[in-house]
Amino acid sequence: MKNLSKNKKKLRIAQIAPLWVTIPPLKYGGIERIVAMLCDGLVERGHKVTLFAAPGSKTKAKLITVFDKPLLDAKISWSNPIWNLRNLSKAFEMVNQGEFDIIHSHLDLWTLFFQGLTKTPVLHTMHNPLYLSDVDVLKDDRLRLFSEEAYRTNIVLISESARSQAMVKLSRAKVIYNGIDLSHFKFSPVGGDHFVWIARMNRHKGVENAIAAAEKMRVKLLLAGRIDPTQRKYFRKVIKPHLNKRIKYVGELTENQLSDFYGSAKALLYPIEWEEPFGLVVAESMACGTPVIAFRRGSMSELIEDGKTGFVVDSNLNKLVGAMKKIEQINRALVRKRVEQRFGKEKMVDNYEKLYYKLCLKK
């Protein structure tokens, strides 16, 4: 492992996570998985890291909590920002008491309200896209706020696609790809006879396209992922009627179950219907040697090397099926190798550490 801080002063870093689930998550939670790896990696390099997160989180950092349980367990609505704002205010109280050299927030727009209250560098990682979308009708005001704050906002976007599609001019924006813990994903040199799909259960993640392709080819397809309360009706009315002996829903998986889920498959289908800013499941699948077939949306062309680690096709069912028919051309060993080169957690920690030092020198 590189250690860019070997001959430099160790930093006191505040990491601010969403409070919905623990760090790392027991099941679904891409942001939380990234925060967990980043905190532990920084502590291993000698930095003093304080994590503001949900109780029950497992971390090498010092843990500070402001509520008595993860917000999802408390049945607090996604639209209720109160405890995440309290989380932020606690961190900024401490930074103004001289506790930290830098604050790194993963809370989307909420940190914008606080960053002008301190001279300590504040860094945002934007895990969600910055463009207008019918996925969230509230994004108009969100984009306006980001535009007003852009001149003093240090921000990381998680793909070149996310940066190029942002509807906010972000002069300080950097791109750092998400990383994965490769030790959690064992290489499978030979996949099985079925395909897989995994994500939060909604149409934007392409589950209906995956099902349609599997039905057209008459092949086995395993579906996995969380069903949010708002999506239960969608699952019951749209997805459940297609489930049978060939197409099965296996539930929401733990991280320990993911390796076998990906590794036993012929390929991961990811025919998304939105501009995905990264797509952690793509890197996880490829870490097991399992290639990915995705629609040409969002970051897919950055993550997948067409014809080498999978296929990236136009949003067309026949093209998706065509790629499925030739998936055995892909060298699974090369798929794993590319992930090791591009998406290991050490590279992600390296890039963030370098940026922290650069921002702290500007103080």
C-alpha positions in Angstrom: 0.0 0.0 0.0 1.2 3.5 -0.8 1.6 5.9 2.0 1.6 9.5 0.6 1.6 10.9 4.2 4.8 9.0 5.2 6.9 12.2 5.5 4.0 14.6 6.2 2.1 15.7 9.2 -0.8 13.4 10.0 -4.2 15.0 9.5 -7.2 15.2 11.8 -10.1 14.4 9.5 -13.8 14.5 10.1 -15.9 12.2 7.9 -19.6 12.9 7.9 -21.8 10.0 6.7 -25.6 9.8 6.2 -27.4 8.4 9.2 -29.8 6.1 7.4 -27.8 2.8 8.0 -24.6 1.8 9.7 -21.1 2.1 8.4 -20.4 -0.3 6.8 -24.0 -1.3 5.9 -25.3 -4.7 6.8 -26.8 -5.0 3.3 -27.4 -2.3 0.7 -25.5 1.0 1.0 -23.0 2.1 -1.6 -22.2 5.4 0.1 -21.8 3.8 3.4 -19.4 1.1 2.0 -17.2 3.9 0.5 -17.1 5.8 3.8 -16.2 2.7 5.7 -13.2 1.9 3.4 -12.1 5.5 3.4 -12.1 5.8 7.2 -10.3 2.6 7.8 -7.7 3.2 5.1 -6.9 6.7 6.4 -6.6 5.4 10.0 -4.2 2.7 8.8 -2.0 5.5 7.3 -1.8 7.2 10.7 -4.4 9.9 10.3 -6.7 10.7 13.2 -10.2 10.2 11.8 -13.5 11.0 13.4 -16.6 9.5 11.8 -20.0 11.1 12.3 -22.4 8.2 11.6 -25.2 6.0 12.8 -24.8 4.1 16.1 -23.7 0.5 15.6 -21.1 1.5 12.9 -17.9 -0.6 12.9 -14.9 1.6 12.2 -11.2 2.1 13.0 -12.0 5.8 13.4 -13.4 7.5 16.4 -17.3 7.2 16.2 -19.6 10.1 17.1 -23.4 9.6 16.9 -26.2 12.1 17.4 -29.2 9.7 17.4 -29.9 6.4 19.1 -30.3 4.2 16.1 -30.0 4.2 12.3 -32.7 6.4 10.8 -34.2 3.7 8.7 -34.6 1.5 11.8 -36.3 4.4 13.5 -38.7 4.7 10.5 -37.7 8.3 9.9 -38.6 9.4 6.4 -36.0 10.0 3.7 -37.4 13.5 3.3 -36.7 14.4 7.0 -33.3 16.2 7.2 -33.3 17.0 10.9 -30.9 14.4 12.3 -28.5 14.7 9.4 -28.4 18.4 9.9 -27.7 17.8 13.6 -24.9 15.5 12.6 -23.4 18.3 10.5 -23.8 20.9 13.2 -22.0 18.7 15.7 -19.1 18.3 13.3 -18.9 22.1 12.6 -19.1 22.9 16.3 -16.0 20.7 16.8 -14.1 22.1 13.9 -14.5 25.6 15.2 -13.1 24.3 18.5 -9.9 23.4 16.6 -10.6 19.6 16.5 -10.1 19.0 12.7 -7.8 20.0 9.8 -10.4 19.1 7.2 -14.1 18.1 7.0 -15.2 15.6 4.4 -18.9 15.3 3.9 -21.0 12.8 2.1 -24.4 14.5 2.7 -25.2 16.0 -0.6 -26.5 19.6 -0.4 -26.9 19.9 3.4 -23.2 20.8 4.0 -23.5 23.8 1.8 -25.4 25.6 4.6 -22.4 25.2 7.0 -19.2 25.5 4.9 -19.1 29.3 5.1 -19.1 29.1 8.9 -15.5 27.9 9.1 -12.1 28.7 7.6 -11.2 25.0 7.8 -11.3 23.3 4.4 -14.5 21.5 3.6 -14.7 18.8 0.9 -17.9 17.3 -0.5 -18.1 14.0 -2.3 -21.2 14.1 -4.6 -22.6 10.6 -4.8 -25.7 11.8 -6.5 -26.0 13.5 -9.9 -26.2 17.2 -10.3 -28.7 17.5 -13.2 -32.5 17.9 -13.6 -34.3 14.6 -13.5 -37.9 13.3 -13.0 -36.4 10.9 -10.4 -36.5 13.8 -7.9 -38.7 16.8 -8.6 -37.1 18.8 -5.8 -33.8 19.1 -7.6 -34.5 22.6 -9.0 -33.8 24.4 -5.7 -31.0 22.0 -5.0 -29.2 22.9 -8.2 -29.8 26.6 -7.5 -28.1 26.3 -4.1 -25.1 24.4 -5.6 -24.8 27.2 -8.2 -24.8 29.9 -5.6 -22.2 28.1 -3.5 -20.0 26.8 -6.4 -17.4 29.5 -6.0 -16.3 28.2 -2.6 -17.2 24.5 -2.9 -14.5 21.9 -3.0 -16.2 18.9 -4.6 -15.4 15.4 -5.8 -17.5 13.8 -8.4 -17.3 10.0 -8.8 -17.0 9.8 -12.6 -16.2 12.0 -15.6 -19.7 11.4 -16.7 -21.1 12.9 -13.5 -18.8 15.9 -14.0 -19.7 16.5 -17.6 -23.4 16.2 -17.1 -23.5 18.4 -14.0 -25.8 21.4 -14.6 -23.7 23.5 -12.2 -20.4 25.1 -13.2 -18.0 23.6 -10.6 -14.6 25.2 -11.1 -13.1 23.3 -8.2 -14.4 19.8 -9.1 -12.2 16.8 -9.1 -13.0 13.2 -10.2 -12.1 10.3 -7.9 -13.5 6.9 -8.7 -15.1 4.8 -6.0 -13.0 1.9 -4.8 -13.9 -1.6 -3.5 -12.2 -4.0 -1.1 -10.9 -6.6 -3.4 -10.3 -9.0 -0.5 -14.1 -9.3 -0.2 -14.6 -10.5 -3.8 -13.0 -13.7 -4.8 -12.2 -14.4 -8.4 -14.4 -17.0 -10.1 -12.7 -18.2 -13.3 -15.8 -20.0 -14.6 -19.3 -18.5 -14.2 -22.6 -20.4 -14.2 -25.4 -20.8 -16.7 -27.5 -17.8 -15.5 -27.4 -14.0 -15.5 -27.9 -11.7 -12.5 -29.2 -8.2 -11.8 -28.7 -6.3 -8.5 -29.6 -2.8 -7.3 -32.4 -1.0 -5.5 -35.6 -2.2 -7.0 -36.9 0.4 -9.3 -37.4 0.9 -13.0 -34.5 3.4 -13.3 -32.1 0.6 -12.4 -33.2 -1.4 -15.4 -34.8 -4.4 -13.8 -37.6 -4.5 -16.4 -35.1 -4.5 -19.2 -33.1 -7.4 -17.6 -36.3 -9.4 -17.2 -37.4 -8.7 -20.8 -34.0 -9.9 -22.2 -34.0 -13.0 -20.0 -37.5 -13.9 -21.2 -36.6 -13.3 -24.8 -33.6 -15.6 -24.5 -35.4 -18.1 -22.2 -32.4 -18.0 -19.7 -32.2 -18.0 -16.0 -32.0 -14.7 -14.2 -31.5 -14.0 -10.5 -32.7 -10.6 -9.1 -31.4 -9.2 -5.9 -31.6 -5.9 -4.0 -33.5 -3.8 -1.5 -37.2 -3.0 -2.0 -37.8 0.4 -0.4 -41.3 1.0 1.1 -42.1 3.4 -1.8 -41.3 0.6 -4.3 -43.3 -2.3 -2.8 -46.3 -1.6 -5.0 -44.1 -1.4 -8.1 -42.5 -4.7 -7.2 -45.8 -6.4 -6.5 -47.6 -5.1 -9.7 -44.7 -4.9 -12.2 -42.0 -7.4 -11.2 -43.7 -10.2 -9.3 -45.9 -11.4 -12.2 -42.7 -12.2 -14.1 -41.1 -14.4 -11.4 -41.1 -18.1 -12.0 -38.6 -21.1 -12.1 -36.3 -19.2 -14.4 -36.6 -15.7 -13.1 -36.2 -15.5 -9.3 -35.9 -12.7 -6.7 -33.4 -13.8 -4.0 -33.9 -10.8 -1.7 -31.5 -8.2 -0.3 -28.0 -9.6 0.1 -25.3 -9.0 2.8 -21.8 -8.1 1.6 -20.6 -11.6 2.5 -23.2 -13.0 0.1 -22.2 -10.8 -2.8 -19.1 -12.6 -4.0 -20.9 -15.9 -4.6 -23.8 -14.1 -6.2 -21.6 -12.4 -8.7 -19.1 -15.1 -9.2 -21.6 -17.9 -10.0 -23.1 -15.9 -12.8 -22.4 -15.7 -16.5 -22.8 -11.9 -16.5 -24.3 -9.0 -14.6 -27.1 -7.3 -16.5 -27.2 -3.5 -15.9 -29.5 -2.0 -18.5 -30.1 1.2 -16.6 -32.6 3.9 -17.5 -30.8 6.9 -15.9 -27.4 8.6 -15.9 -25.8 6.5 -13.1 -22.9 8.5 -11.7 -20.8 5.4 -10.8 -22.5 2.0 -10.2 -20.6 0.1 -7.5 -22.2 -3.2 -8.4 -20.5 -3.0 -11.8 -17.0 -2.9 -10.1 -18.0 -5.5 -7.6 -19.2 -7.9 -10.3 -16.0 -7.5 -12.3 -13.9 -8.0 -9.2 -15.3 -11.6 -9.3 -14.4 -11.9 -12.9 -18.0 -11.7 -14.0 -18.4 -9.3 -17.0 -21.1 -6.7 -17.1 -23.6 -5.8 -19.9 -24.9 -2.3 -19.6 -26.8 0.3 -21.5 -24.7 3.3 -22.6 -25.9 5.6 -19.8 -24.0 7.6 -17.2 -20.6 6.2 -16.2 -21.0 2.8 -17.8 -18.5 3.4 -20.7 -15.9 4.5 -18.1 -16.3 1.5 -15.9 -16.7 -1.2 -18.6 -14.2 -1.7 -21.5 -16.5 -2.7 -24.3 -15.5 -6.1 -25.7 -12.9 -6.6 -22.9 -14.6 -6.5 -19.5 -18.2 -6.7 -20.8 -20.4 -4.9 -23.3 -21.8 -1.4 -23.4 -24.7 -1.2 -25.8 -27.3 1.4 -26.9 -30.6 1.3 -24.9 -32.2 -1.4 -27.1 -33.5 -4.8 -26.1 -32.2 -6.6 -29.2 -28.7 -5.2 -28.6 -28.8 -6.3 -25.0 -29.8 -9.8 -26.1 -27.1 -9.8 -28.7 -24.4 -9.0 -26.1 -25.8 -11.7 -23.8 -25.3 -14.2 -26.7 -21.6 -13.4 -27.0 -20.7 -12.9 -23.4 -18.5 -16.1 -23.3 -16.0 -14.2 -25.5 -15.0 -12.2 -22.5 -11.8 -13.3 -20.6 -12.8 -13.4 -16.9 -9.2 -13.2 -15.7 -8.8 -9.9 -17.6 -12.0 -8.6 -16.1 -10.6 -9.1 -12.6 -7.2 -7.7 -13.5 -8.7 -4.4 -14.8 -10.6 -3.9 -11.5 -7.4 -4.5 -9.5 -5.7 -1.8 -11.7 -8.5 0.8 -11.5 -10.9 0.3 -8.6 -9.0 -1.0 -5.6 -9.7 0.8 -2.3 -6.1 1.7 -1.9 -6.2 3.8 -5.1 -9.3 5.6 -3.9 -7.7 6.4 -0.5 -4.5 7.6 -2.2 -6.5 10.1 -4.3 -8.4 11.4 -1.4 -5.3 11.7 0.8 -3.5 13.7 -1.9 -6.5 16.0 -2.2 -6.7 16.5 1.6 -3.1 17.7 1.7 -3.6 20.0 -1.3 -6.7 21.7 0.4 -5.0 22.0 3.8 -2.0 23.7 2.2 -4.3 26.4 0.8 -5.5 27.4 4.3 
